[in-house]
Amino acid sequence: MSEATITITLPNGDAKQVPQGATALDIARGISPRLADDALAGKVNGVTVDLNTPILADATVQILTFNDDDGKQVYWHSTSHLMAHAIESLYPGAKFGVGPAIESGFYYDIDIDRILTPDELVLIERRMEELSKEDKPFTRSEMSKSEALRMFTEKGDQYKIEIISGLDESSEKISCYSEGAFTDLCRGPHVPSAGRLKHVKLLTVSGSYWKGDAKNRQMQRIYGISFPKKKDLDEHLRLLEEAKKRDHRKLGRELDLFTFHDIAPGAPFWLPRGMIIFRELEKLIRELLDASGYQEILTPILVKKDLWEESGHWEHYQENMFLVEAENEIFSLKPMNCPESTLVYRHKTRSYRDLPIRYSEIGRNHRNELSGVLNGMFRVRQFHMDDAHIFLRPDQILSEISALLRLVDRFYRIFQFEPSYFLSTRPEKAMGDQSLWDTAESGLADALVANGIDYAVKPGDGAFYGPKIDISIRDALKRSWQLATIQLDFQMPERFKLEYVDEHNERKRPVMIHRAIAGSFERFIGVLLEHYAGAFPPWLAPVQAAVLPISDAFNGYATEVHDAFTAAGIRSELDLRGEKVGYKIRDWELHKIPYMLIVGEKEQAARSVSVRKHKEGDLGAMALDAFIMRLTAEIKMKDPQ
């Protein structure tokens, strides 16, 4: 009797016949020995699985390596388990919370009766290296809920017991993975064996609360990174060192842009130079929106809870809101602008001819973030959104989403950011009918496809009221930042009973789009600070040119130059300090000013300036008027160079 076969389709479109029950590893070996050596996991019909998982029916199959994002996640998740194994062997009795892969590396939450030091992280790394050399396989086992509870009760791990107690074995399999003497509760998948996990660096250890709740027991969270090749680990560590130099909190202080104070945790105090950057971004966004048919609105910050009950935020988002009680009524500082924009829409009757209506709002929002997660400009409690809400007919979805995708691309090209796109779908705790969610998800996917945009899916990562397109960029240090978002919402128009009158004089429900381009101004400026290492392009720099006379004898001409810049709309500073010009140059270089203009006897006689550019040095002498024309054109073109 001949062996049963199935058809597998590879990402390049090739179809192959393989024996039924073949694994992703078998398929990799059939393609090339090198691919089999590099393979970390398989992706079968879009689901990531262990390499040795049998494939029993026709399927699309991808072999995941470290070059794939999903492959990296498997690699880093497996390394977190190897770290837990090392910790358990070094510190018997340690208990383990969760140990996921994250965007760049992994962490594991540990309950241990000592405060781990940097030296002990080195010991854990060495033990991980020993376990890697043993090259024990990762093996999966499935069990009943009662069996899993018994196993971890015997082990005395209350965290795993709590996780298992919350599982529904009728809807999900309960599985564990073992590697050598270590067994952990885990859905998987994992790399085939520990020998694949070669080059590891444990980076930091910090405090964390079980399940992120300050009422729970405090644990220690160890962060780490790993790579198959040492050169990649070395490059990553080099970029981390560079990131420390670019830390936006440090640069914000040094460049006099913003400050923080204990009197208002998580809320920046914007200083004059920082406000220039803020206003320039506002100006840019308003220019883009004015050209795209937006109308700007502004809505109240303090709102009665009735609005949040109507929108669904009171049920789904209340723990993130700052509440205020006055005259026996409960108010909230608004965490977002969308519910109030529906009231602006609803204040008069709308016709189908009016749509789409595009409302933009640069509004101030407040979210009750835990103090332990506040992080400079990246995680704040008070922030400003470049928000917009668009009300449209269903037949306008494709054209409107397409226009937004073009707008986002245009915005990010100014900063030379390359965007990546993700479709975030219905979360577990979602509001509204499944059919409306399906329609919304299809609408977003159709727009991405129609615009020729490659995208990945983030299952369950949508907002509670609708799916969204999340847009990420990579900065100069190759770090990914999720900034822009486009959300398609059928739920809120339903809850607020929004209507328009169609061509047959019938009342219809509009669709709502929520969108932000930069995200919050605070976070975006923090990203830009680190991306540019504080050296903003001239159009965005708080000070665009500094005028430096070589001695007091030329203060008069330096003042003329400064006044000419100011008249031309160039942000100039005049340095009349009684210091040597070399000292002034070094000082302004530290302040990362785009241009320094040195003036002395020759420049005064020729009505010229000697030009120095940040990091490039002396560009030679230029006629004053010619340099003003050059810099004005550079600012107008927003040339990042």
C-alpha positions as CSV (number, residue, x, y, z in Angstrom):
1,M,0.0,0.0,0.0
2,S,1.5,3.4,-1.1
3,E,2.2,6.0,1.6
4,A,-0.4,8.8,1.8
5,T,0.8,12.2,0.6
6,I,-0.3,15.8,1.1
7,T,0.4,19.0,-0.7
8,I,2.3,21.8,1.0
9,T,2.6,25.3,-0.5
10,L,5.7,27.3,0.3
11,P,5.7,31.2,0.6
12,N,7.2,31.5,-2.9
13,G,4.2,29.7,-4.4
14,D,6.0,26.3,-5.0
15,A,3.8,23.3,-4.2
16,K,5.4,20.0,-3.1
17,Q,4.1,16.5,-2.4
18,V,5.3,15.2,1.0
19,P,4.3,12.2,3.1
20,Q,1.3,12.8,5.4
21,G,2.7,13.4,8.9
22,A,5.9,15.1,7.6
23,T,7.1,18.0,9.8
24,A,8.4,21.4,9.0
25,L,11.9,20.2,9.8
26,D,11.5,17.4,7.2
27,I,10.4,20.0,4.7
28,A,13.4,22.2,5.6
29,R,15.8,19.3,5.1
30,G,14.2,18.6,1.7
31,I,14.9,22.2,0.6
32,S,18.5,22.5,1.9
33,P,20.7,21.3,4.8
34,R,21.5,24.9,5.6
35,L,17.9,25.8,6.0
36,A,17.4,22.8,8.3
37,D,20.3,24.0,10.4
38,D,18.8,27.5,10.7
39,A,15.2,26.5,11.1
40,L,13.7,27.4,14.5
41,A,10.0,26.7,14.0
42,G,7.3,26.2,11.3
43,K,4.3,28.2,10.3
44,V,1.4,26.0,9.1
45,N,-1.6,27.8,7.7
46,G,-0.5,30.9,9.5
47,V,0.0,29.3,12.9
48,T,3.5,29.0,14.4
49,V,4.3,25.4,15.5
50,D,7.2,23.3,16.8
51,L,9.4,22.1,14.0
52,N,8.5,18.5,14.8
53,T,4.7,19.0,14.6
54,P,3.2,16.5,12.1
55,I,1.3,18.1,9.2
56,L,-1.7,15.9,8.4
57,A,-3.5,17.7,5.6
58,D,-2.8,20.0,2.7
59,A,-1.3,23.3,4.1
60,T,0.7,26.4,3.4
61,V,4.0,26.0,5.2
62,Q,6.8,28.5,6.1
63,I,10.1,27.6,7.7
64,L,10.9,30.2,10.3
65,T,14.5,31.3,10.9
66,F,16.0,34.1,12.9
67,N,15.5,36.3,9.9
68,D,11.7,36.2,10.4
69,D,10.0,38.2,13.1
70,D,8.0,35.1,14.2
71,G,11.3,33.1,14.3
72,K,12.9,35.7,16.5
73,Q,9.9,35.5,18.9
74,V,10.3,31.7,19.2
75,Y,14.1,32.1,19.7
76,W,13.7,34.6,22.4
77,H,10.9,32.8,24.2
78,S,12.9,29.7,24.2
79,T,15.9,31.6,25.7
80,S,13.6,32.9,28.5
81,H,12.9,29.2,29.4
82,L,16.6,28.4,29.3
83,M,17.2,31.4,31.7
84,A,14.5,30.0,34.1
85,H,16.2,26.6,34.0
86,A,19.5,28.2,34.9
87,I,17.9,30.2,37.7
88,E,16.2,27.1,39.1
89,S,19.4,25.1,39.1
90,L,21.4,28.0,40.8
91,Y,18.7,29.1,43.2
92,P,16.5,26.1,44.2
93,G,13.0,27.1,45.3
94,A,12.7,30.1,42.8
95,K,9.2,30.6,41.5
96,F,8.3,31.8,38.1
97,G,5.6,34.1,36.7
98,V,5.6,34.6,33.0
99,G,8.5,34.7,30.5
100,P,7.5,36.1,27.1
101,A,9.4,37.2,24.1
102,I,9.1,40.9,23.6
103,E,9.8,43.2,20.7
104,S,13.5,43.0,21.3
105,G,14.5,40.1,23.5
106,F,12.7,38.5,26.4
107,Y,12.1,38.8,30.1
108,Y,11.0,36.5,33.0
109,D,9.4,37.4,36.2
110,I,11.1,35.6,39.1
111,D,10.1,35.3,42.8
112,I,13.3,34.6,44.7
113,D,14.5,35.2,48.2
114,R,17.4,37.5,47.3
115,I,17.9,40.7,45.3
116,L,19.8,39.7,42.2
117,T,22.9,41.8,41.4
118,P,24.7,42.4,38.1
119,D,27.3,39.8,39.1
120,E,24.6,37.2,39.6
121,L,23.3,37.9,36.2
122,V,26.7,37.0,34.8
123,L,26.5,33.7,36.8
124,I,23.1,33.0,35.3
125,E,24.5,33.7,31.8
126,R,27.4,31.2,32.4
127,R,24.9,28.5,33.6
128,M,22.8,29.2,30.5
129,E,25.9,28.6,28.3
130,E,26.5,25.3,30.1
131,L,22.9,24.2,29.5
132,S,23.1,25.3,25.9
133,K,26.2,23.0,25.3
134,E,24.2,20.1,26.8
135,D,21.8,20.6,23.8
136,K,18.8,19.0,25.5
137,P,15.6,19.0,23.3
138,F,12.5,21.0,24.1
139,T,9.7,18.5,24.3
140,R,6.0,19.2,24.6
141,S,3.5,17.4,26.7
142,E,-0.2,17.9,27.0
143,M,-2.2,17.1,30.1
144,S,-5.5,17.7,31.9
145,K,-6.1,20.6,34.2
146,S,-6.1,18.4,37.2
147,E,-2.7,16.9,36.2
148,A,-1.2,20.3,35.6
149,L,-2.4,21.5,39.0
150,R,-1.0,18.5,40.7
151,M,2.4,18.9,39.0
152,F,2.8,22.6,40.0
153,T,1.3,22.0,43.5
154,E,4.0,19.5,44.1
155,K,6.5,22.0,42.8
156,G,5.1,24.7,45.1
157,D,4.8,27.3,42.3
158,Q,1.7,29.3,43.2
159,Y,2.0,31.5,40.1
160,K,1.6,28.6,37.7
161,I,-1.2,27.3,39.9
162,E,-3.0,30.6,39.6
163,I,-2.6,30.6,35.8
164,I,-3.8,27.0,35.4
165,S,-6.8,27.7,37.6
166,G,-8.0,30.3,35.2
167,L,-7.7,28.1,32.1
168,D,-10.7,26.5,30.5
169,E,-9.5,23.1,29.3
170,S,-12.6,22.7,27.2
171,S,-11.4,25.5,24.9
172,E,-7.6,25.3,25.1
173,K,-5.0,22.6,25.5
174,I,-2.9,22.7,28.7
175,S,0.7,22.1,27.7
176,C,4.1,22.1,29.3
177,Y,7.6,22.1,27.7
178,S,10.6,20.3,29.2
179,E,14.2,21.0,28.5
180,G,16.6,18.8,30.5
181,A,15.5,18.8,34.2
182,F,13.3,21.9,33.8
183,T,9.6,21.8,33.0
184,D,7.4,24.9,32.6
185,L,3.8,25.6,31.8
186,C,3.8,27.0,28.2
187,R,1.8,27.1,25.0
188,G,5.0,27.1,22.9
189,P,6.3,26.7,20.4
190,H,10.1,26.4,21.1
191,V,13.3,25.8,19.1
192,P,14.1,22.1,18.7
193,S,16.9,22.1,21.3
194,A,18.8,24.3,23.7
195,G,21.9,24.1,21.6
196,R,20.3,26.6,19.1
197,L,20.4,29.3,21.9
198,K,24.0,30.4,21.6
199,H,24.8,34.0,22.4
200,V,23.0,35.5,25.4
201,K,23.3,38.7,27.3
202,L,21.2,39.4,30.4
203,L,20.7,43.2,30.4
204,T,18.9,44.4,33.5
205,V,16.9,43.3,36.5
206,S,14.0,45.4,37.9
207,G,11.0,45.2,40.2
208,S,7.6,44.1,38.8
209,Y,4.3,43.2,40.3
210,W,2.6,39.9,39.6
211,K,0.0,40.6,36.8
212,G,1.1,44.2,36.9
213,D,-1.0,44.9,40.0
214,A,0.6,46.8,42.8
215,K,-1.6,44.9,45.3
216,N,0.1,41.7,44.3
217,R,3.5,40.3,45.4
218,Q,6.6,42.1,44.0
219,M,8.8,40.0,41.8
220,Q,12.1,40.6,39.9
221,R,12.0,40.9,36.1
222,I,15.1,39.9,34.3
223,Y,15.5,41.3,30.7
224,G,17.8,39.7,28.2
225,I,18.6,39.3,24.5
226,S,20.0,36.5,22.5
227,F,21.3,35.8,18.9
228,P,22.4,32.8,16.9
229,K,25.6,34.7,15.9
230,K,28.0,36.6,18.1
231,K,28.5,39.4,15.7
232,D,24.7,40.2,15.9
233,L,24.8,40.3,19.7
234,D,27.9,42.5,19.6
235,E,26.1,44.9,17.2
236,H,23.0,45.0,19.4
237,L,25.0,45.8,22.5
238,R,26.8,48.6,20.6
239,L,23.4,50.0,19.7
240,L,22.3,49.8,23.3
241,E,25.4,51.8,24.4
242,E,24.6,54.3,21.7
243,A,21.0,54.5,22.9
244,K,22.2,55.4,26.4
245,K,24.0,58.4,25.0
246,R,20.8,59.3,23.1
247,D,18.5,58.9,26.1
248,H,15.8,61.6,25.5
249,R,15.5,62.3,29.2
250,K,19.2,63.2,29.3
251,L,19.2,65.1,26.1
252,G,16.0,67.0,27.1
253,R,17.8,68.3,30.2
254,E,21.1,69.1,28.3
255,L,19.3,70.9,25.5
256,D,16.9,72.7,27.8
257,L,13.8,71.3,26.1
258,F,11.6,70.0,29.0
259,T,11.8,68.9,32.6
260,F,9.8,66.8,35.0
261,H,8.9,67.4,38.6
262,D,7.6,65.3,41.5
263,I,4.7,67.7,41.9
264,A,3.2,66.4,38.6
265,P,4.4,62.8,37.9
266,G,4.2,61.8,34.3
267,A,3.5,65.3,33.0
268,P,6.3,67.2,31.4
269,F,7.1,70.9,31.9
270,W,7.8,72.2,28.4
271,L,10.6,74.8,28.3
272,P,10.8,77.6,25.7
273,R,13.1,75.6,23.3
274,G,11.0,72.5,23.7
275,M,7.9,74.4,22.8
276,I,9.5,75.5,19.6
277,I,9.8,71.9,18.5
278,F,6.2,71.3,19.7
279,R,4.8,74.2,17.7
280,E,6.8,73.3,14.6
281,L,5.2,69.8,14.6
282,E,1.8,71.4,15.2
283,K,2.4,73.7,12.3
284,L,3.5,70.8,10.0
285,I,0.5,68.6,10.9
286,R,-2.0,71.5,10.5
287,E,-0.5,72.2,7.0
288,L,-0.9,68.6,6.0
289,L,-4.5,68.5,7.3
290,D,-5.6,71.8,5.8
291,A,-4.6,70.4,2.4
292,S,-6.6,67.3,3.1
293,G,-10.0,68.9,4.0
294,Y,-9.9,68.7,7.8
295,Q,-11.8,71.1,10.1
296,E,-10.2,71.7,13.5
297,I,-12.2,71.5,16.7
298,L,-11.4,71.6,20.4
299,T,-13.4,69.8,23.1
300,P,-13.5,70.0,26.9
301,I,-11.0,68.2,29.1
302,L,-13.3,67.6,32.1
303,V,-16.4,65.5,31.2
304,K,-19.2,63.9,33.2
305,K,-19.1,60.2,33.5
306,D,-22.4,60.0,31.5
307,L,-20.5,60.4,28.3
308,W,-18.1,57.6,29.2
309,E,-21.0,55.3,30.1
310,E,-22.6,56.0,26.7
311,S,-19.3,55.4,24.8
312,G,-18.4,52.2,26.7
313,H,-15.2,53.6,28.2
314,W,-16.7,53.4,31.7
315,E,-17.1,49.7,31.4
316,H,-13.9,48.9,29.4
317,Y,-11.5,51.7,30.4
318,Q,-12.4,53.2,33.7
319,E,-9.2,52.0,35.6
320,N,-7.2,54.2,33.2
321,M,-9.2,57.4,33.9
322,F,-8.6,60.2,36.4
323,L,-11.9,60.8,38.2
324,V,-13.0,64.1,39.8
325,E,-16.0,64.6,42.1
326,A,-17.7,67.9,42.2
327,E,-21.2,68.9,43.4
328,N,-22.1,65.3,43.9
329,E,-21.3,64.4,40.3
330,I,-18.4,62.3,38.9
331,F,-16.3,63.7,36.1
332,S,-13.3,62.4,34.3
333,L,-10.3,64.0,32.7
334,K,-10.7,62.8,29.2
335,P,-8.3,59.9,28.2
336,M,-9.2,60.4,24.5
337,N,-11.1,62.7,22.3
338,C,-13.4,60.4,20.3
339,P,-16.6,60.4,22.3
340,E,-16.8,64.2,22.4
341,S,-16.2,64.4,18.6
342,T,-19.5,62.4,18.2
343,L,-21.3,65.2,20.1
344,V,-19.8,67.7,17.6
345,Y,-21.1,65.6,14.7
346,R,-24.5,65.1,16.4
347,H,-25.2,68.8,17.1
348,K,-27.1,69.2,13.8
349,T,-28.6,67.1,11.0
350,R,-26.2,65.7,8.5
351,S,-26.8,64.8,4.8
352,Y,-25.1,62.2,2.8
353,R,-23.7,65.1,0.7
354,D,-21.8,66.4,3.8
355,L,-19.8,63.2,4.2
356,P,-17.0,62.6,4.8
357,I,-16.6,65.1,7.6
358,R,-13.1,65.2,9.0
359,Y,-12.6,66.7,12.4
360,S,-9.0,67.2,13.7
361,E,-8.2,68.0,17.3
362,I,-4.8,68.6,19.0
363,G,-6.3,67.9,22.4
364,R,-4.8,67.4,25.9
365,N,-5.5,64.0,27.4
366,H,-4.9,62.3,30.7
367,R,-4.5,58.6,31.5
368,N,-4.0,57.1,34.9
369,E,-0.7,55.1,34.2
370,L,0.9,53.3,37.2
371,S,3.8,55.3,38.5
372,G,6.1,52.3,38.1
373,V,5.7,52.4,34.3
374,L,6.2,56.1,33.7
375,N,9.2,56.6,31.4
376,G,10.1,60.1,30.4
377,M,8.2,61.2,27.3
378,F,7.6,57.6,26.3
379,R,5.0,56.8,29.0
380,V,3.3,59.9,30.5
381,R,0.0,60.7,32.2
382,Q,-0.6,64.0,30.4
383,F,-0.2,64.1,26.6
384,H,-1.3,65.8,23.4
385,M,-2.7,63.8,20.5
386,D,-2.7,64.9,16.9
387,D,-6.1,63.3,16.8
388,A,-8.8,63.2,14.1
389,H,-12.2,61.6,13.7
390,I,-13.8,61.1,10.3
391,F,-17.5,60.4,9.8
392,L,-18.3,58.8,6.5
393,R,-20.6,56.6,4.5
394,P,-19.8,52.9,4.2
395,D,-19.1,53.3,0.4
396,Q,-16.4,55.8,1.3
397,I,-14.3,53.5,3.5
398,L,-11.8,52.4,0.9
399,S,-11.1,55.9,-0.5
400,E,-10.8,57.5,2.9
401,I,-8.5,54.8,4.4
402,S,-6.4,55.0,1.2
403,A,-6.1,58.8,1.7
404,L,-5.0,58.3,5.3
405,L,-2.4,55.8,4.3
406,R,-0.9,58.3,1.8
407,L,-1.0,61.0,4.5
408,V,0.9,58.9,7.0
409,D,3.5,57.9,4.4
410,R,3.9,61.6,3.4
411,F,4.4,62.6,7.1
412,Y,7.0,59.9,7.9
413,R,9.0,60.6,4.7
414,I,9.8,64.0,6.0
415,F,11.7,62.3,8.8
416,Q,13.0,59.6,6.6
417,F,11.2,56.9,8.5
418,E,10.2,53.7,6.8
419,P,6.8,52.6,8.0
420,S,5.6,49.0,8.7
421,Y,1.9,48.1,8.8
422,F,0.0,45.8,11.1
423,L,-3.7,44.9,11.1
424,S,-4.9,44.6,14.8
425,T,-8.0,42.5,15.1
426,R,-10.8,42.0,17.6
427,P,-9.7,41.6,21.2
428,E,-11.1,39.2,23.7
429,K,-13.0,41.9,25.6
430,A,-14.6,43.7,22.7
431,M,-17.8,45.8,22.4
432,G,-20.5,45.2,19.8
433,D,-21.6,42.6,17.2
434,Q,-19.1,40.2,15.7
435,S,-20.6,40.9,12.2
436,L,-19.7,44.6,12.5
437,W,-16.2,43.7,13.6
438,D,-15.8,41.4,10.6
439,T,-17.0,44.2,8.3
440,A,-14.5,46.6,9.8
441,E,-11.6,44.2,9.7
442,S,-12.3,43.4,6.0
443,G,-12.5,47.2,5.2
444,L,-9.1,47.8,6.7
445,A,-7.5,44.7,5.0
446,D,-9.1,45.7,1.6
447,A,-7.5,49.2,1.9
448,L,-4.1,47.8,2.7
449,V,-4.3,45.4,-0.3
450,A,-5.7,48.0,-2.6
451,N,-2.7,50.2,-1.9
452,G,-0.2,47.5,-2.4
453,I,0.9,47.6,1.3
454,D,2.4,44.5,2.9
455,Y,1.1,44.0,6.4
456,A,1.2,41.5,9.3
457,V,-1.8,40.6,11.5
458,K,-1.8,41.2,15.3
459,P,-4.6,39.0,16.5
460,G,-6.7,40.4,19.3
461,D,-4.7,43.7,19.4
462,G,-7.5,46.0,18.3
463,A,-9.2,48.6,20.5
464,F,-12.3,47.5,22.4
465,Y,-14.5,49.3,19.9
466,G,-12.9,48.5,16.6
467,P,-10.0,47.0,14.7
468,K,-7.1,49.2,13.5
469,I,-4.1,49.6,11.3
470,D,-1.0,50.2,13.5
471,I,1.9,51.8,11.8
472,S,5.5,51.4,13.2
473,I,8.7,53.0,12.2
474,R,12.4,52.2,12.8
475,D,14.8,54.8,14.1
476,A,18.5,55.4,13.5
477,L,19.2,52.6,16.1
478,K,16.9,50.1,14.3
479,R,14.4,50.2,17.1
480,S,10.7,49.9,16.3
481,W,8.2,52.4,17.5
482,Q,4.4,52.1,17.1
483,L,3.2,55.7,16.5
484,A,0.4,56.1,13.9
485,T,-2.9,54.3,14.1
486,I,-6.0,54.2,11.9
487,Q,-9.1,52.6,13.5
488,L,-12.3,51.8,11.8
489,D,-15.3,51.9,14.2
490,F,-18.9,50.8,13.6
491,Q,-19.6,50.6,17.4
492,M,-19.5,54.2,18.6
493,P,-21.8,55.6,15.9
494,E,-24.2,52.9,17.0
495,R,-23.9,53.7,20.7
496,F,-24.3,57.5,20.1
497,K,-27.1,57.0,17.6
498,L,-25.3,59.0,14.9
499,E,-27.2,59.5,11.7
500,Y,-27.2,61.1,8.2
501,V,-30.0,61.4,5.7
502,D,-29.3,59.5,2.5
503,E,-30.4,60.3,-1.0
504,H,-33.8,58.6,-0.4
505,N,-34.4,60.8,2.6
506,E,-33.8,57.7,4.9
507,R,-31.8,57.9,8.1
508,K,-28.6,55.9,8.0
509,R,-25.7,55.2,10.4
510,P,-22.3,56.7,9.5
511,V,-19.0,54.9,10.0
512,M,-16.3,56.5,12.2
513,I,-12.5,56.5,11.7
514,H,-10.2,57.4,14.5
515,R,-6.7,58.3,13.4
516,A,-3.4,59.7,14.7
517,I,-0.3,60.3,12.6
518,A,2.4,61.1,15.1
519,G,0.5,59.6,18.1
520,S,1.2,61.7,21.1
521,F,3.4,64.8,20.7
522,E,5.3,63.8,23.8
523,R,6.2,60.3,22.7
524,F,7.0,61.4,19.1
525,I,9.3,64.2,20.3
526,G,11.0,61.7,22.6
527,V,11.5,59.3,19.6
528,L,12.8,62.2,17.4
529,L,15.3,63.3,20.1
530,E,16.8,59.8,20.3
531,H,16.6,59.3,16.5
532,Y,18.5,62.5,15.8
533,A,20.6,62.3,19.0
534,G,19.4,65.8,19.7
535,A,20.7,67.2,16.4
536,F,17.4,68.2,14.9
537,P,17.2,69.2,11.2
538,P,17.3,72.9,10.7
539,W,13.5,73.3,10.2
540,L,12.8,71.7,13.5
541,A,15.8,72.9,15.6
542,P,14.9,75.4,18.4
543,V,17.9,77.5,17.4
544,Q,18.8,77.3,13.7
545,A,21.9,79.4,13.7
546,A,24.3,81.0,16.2
547,V,26.3,84.1,15.4
548,L,29.7,84.2,17.0
549,P,31.9,87.3,16.7
550,I,35.6,86.5,17.1
551,S,36.1,89.5,19.4
552,D,34.1,92.4,20.9
553,A,35.3,94.6,18.0
554,F,32.8,92.8,15.7
555,N,29.8,92.7,18.0
556,G,28.1,95.4,15.9
557,Y,28.4,93.4,12.6
558,A,27.4,90.2,14.5
559,T,24.3,92.0,15.7
560,E,23.5,93.1,12.0
561,V,23.8,89.4,11.0
562,H,21.6,88.3,13.8
563,D,19.0,90.9,12.9
564,A,19.1,89.8,9.2
565,F,18.4,86.2,10.2
566,T,15.5,87.3,12.5
567,A,14.0,89.4,9.7
568,A,14.2,86.4,7.4
569,G,12.3,84.2,9.9
570,I,15.4,82.2,11.0
571,R,15.7,81.4,14.7
572,S,19.1,82.9,15.6
573,E,21.0,83.4,18.8
574,L,23.7,86.1,19.2
575,D,26.7,85.0,21.4
576,L,28.3,88.1,22.7
577,R,30.0,86.3,25.6
578,G,33.6,87.5,26.3
579,E,35.0,84.0,25.6
580,K,37.4,82.9,22.9
581,V,35.7,81.9,19.7
582,G,37.1,78.3,20.0
583,Y,35.3,77.9,23.4
584,K,32.1,79.2,21.9
585,I,32.3,76.8,18.9
586,R,32.8,73.8,21.2
587,D,29.9,75.0,23.4
588,W,27.5,75.4,20.6
589,E,28.6,72.1,19.1
590,L,27.5,70.5,22.4
591,H,24.1,72.2,22.0
592,K,23.9,70.6,18.5
593,I,22.9,73.8,16.7
594,P,22.7,73.2,12.9
595,Y,24.9,76.2,11.9
596,M,27.4,78.5,13.5
597,L,28.3,81.7,11.7
598,I,31.7,83.1,12.6
599,V,32.3,86.8,11.9
600,G,35.4,88.9,12.1
601,E,37.3,91.5,10.1
602,K,37.2,89.8,6.7
603,E,33.5,88.9,7.1
604,Q,32.6,92.4,8.1
605,A,34.4,93.9,5.1
606,A,32.8,91.5,2.6
607,R,29.4,91.4,4.3
608,S,29.8,87.6,4.6
609,V,29.8,84.9,7.2
610,S,32.2,82.0,7.9
611,V,29.9,78.9,8.1
612,R,30.4,75.9,10.3
613,K,27.9,73.0,10.2
614,H,27.2,70.7,13.2
615,K,29.5,67.6,12.9
616,E,30.8,68.7,9.5
617,G,32.9,71.6,10.5
618,D,34.0,74.5,8.3
619,L,32.1,75.0,5.1
620,G,34.0,78.2,4.2
621,A,32.8,81.8,3.7
622,M,29.5,82.8,2.1
623,A,27.9,86.1,1.3
624,L,25.4,86.8,4.0
625,D,22.4,87.1,1.7
626,A,23.4,83.9,-0.1
627,F,23.6,82.0,3.1
628,I,20.2,83.3,4.2
629,M,18.7,82.2,0.9
630,R,20.4,78.7,1.3
631,L,19.2,78.2,4.9
632,T,15.7,79.6,4.2
633,A,15.3,77.1,1.3
634,E,16.6,74.2,3.5
635,I,14.1,75.1,6.2
636,K,11.3,75.4,3.7
637,M,12.1,72.0,2.1
638,K,12.5,70.4,5.5
639,D,15.6,68.8,4.2
640,P,16.9,66.3,6.9
641,Q,20.4,66.6,5.6
